[in-house]
Amino acid sequence: KRQGVGRGYRGLSSSAFADDPTVPGERRYRTGDLARWRPDGTLDFLGRRDQQVKIRGHRIELGEIEAALRESVPDAVVAVHDEHLVGYLIGPADGTADGTADGTADGTAGGTAERAGVDVGAVEAALRERLPDYMVPRQWMTLGTLPTTSSGKVDRAALPKPDHAAARTLVPPASEAELLIADVWQAVLGLDAVGVDDDFFALGGHSLAAMLVAARLKEALAMEVPVRLLFERPVLAVFASAVEELLVAELEAGR
């Protein structure tokens, strides 16, 4: 047998082991770890397969987001609460911010321990350069340390739950596109007001509501707005910018 590979896994050998395609007659163990080869031949550990989640049709590897965040902070964990991503950040050991409130998408941080001092806005901006919008957490919290189990692993069940209602700060729409889209969202979702930092799906949107939004925008703009665009860019300001780009392209094509 290959060095380091056990003889079996009680009751699970067929699912836990597989033939090794690189060495005939040998086998390898499926650890459940996710990694990727880098151009220099080293491996990036991205997390566990059991940390894969599906949100609004997108398969998301939480470990991939965490690995990207660790380029900006000493440590980070990403979890799912109420169908949207929450990022937990560990700041530098000499941080001085007191971190007394929940983090939000506008970059204000939260937490309760001495290792605060995280510029959440900068962390989020760096993450947006590396990952698509649907993989960027909608809320942030800074912590002194991450809770761990007796074996030293992160205890995800012990992570503090964010207060979504308290964290929402309403920044009113300003541009014509933002105002139009805000009106449509309010009508479709039955809301009194929405802000430019609001996430359509965090507000209660779903696939049917997204189709209604696309239909109303088509009627208002005399232009097709793909439903997928709302899934890919669910934050109002980002979605409005994308719609403006479509409108400009449509006008230029008609010249």
C-alpha positions, 0 to 999 in steps of 0.5 A: 500500500502507498505510504500514509494511506490506510487499509480502509475506512470502516463502512465507508471504504468505497466512498473514502478511497479511489484508484490513483490514476497516476500510479496503477494498482495504488489508491488514494484517500479522499480527504475532503480538502480543497486545494489548487495548484499555483503556477510555481508548483505549490498548493493553495489550501482553500478549505473543506469540501463540506464548506461549499454552499449554494446561495442564489444559484451560485456554488461558493467555496467559503474556503476560497473567500477566506484564503483571499481575505487572509491576504489582507488580515491575519485570519478570517472566516466566512459563514452563511446567515439568513442566505447571505455571507458574513465575514469574520475578520481577525485584526493585527495584535496591536489593533487599537479600535474598540470594535463595538458594533456589527460590520456592514457593507459600507465598511464599518467594523465590529467586534468586542476584543483587543485585536480590532483595528481592521479597515473593513472598507479596504479589506472589502475593496481588495476582495472585490478585485479578486472575486465576483460580487456574489462571493463578497460578504454583505456584512462584516464583524471583527473579532479578537480571536476565532472560537475553536473546538477542543481539537483546535479547529474553528467552531463555526457554530460559536461564531456570533450572529450578526444583527442584520436589522441594526447593521443596515444603514440606508444610503438613498439612491442619487442617479436616475438609474438608482432612483428608477431601480429603487422604485422598482425594487420597492414596488416588487418587494413591498418596501417603503425605502431601499438604499444603494448598498442594499442587496436585493436578495437580502431584502427578501428578493427571490427568482420570481421577484427578479423576473418581475424586476427585469420585466418592469425595467424592460417596460420602463427602459424599452430594453432587455435587462437580463435576469442573471444580471441581478443575480450576479450584481444584487447590490443596488448601486452595482446593479444600477451601474450595470444597467447604465452600461447596458443602456449606453451600449443599446443607444450606441448600437442604435446610432 
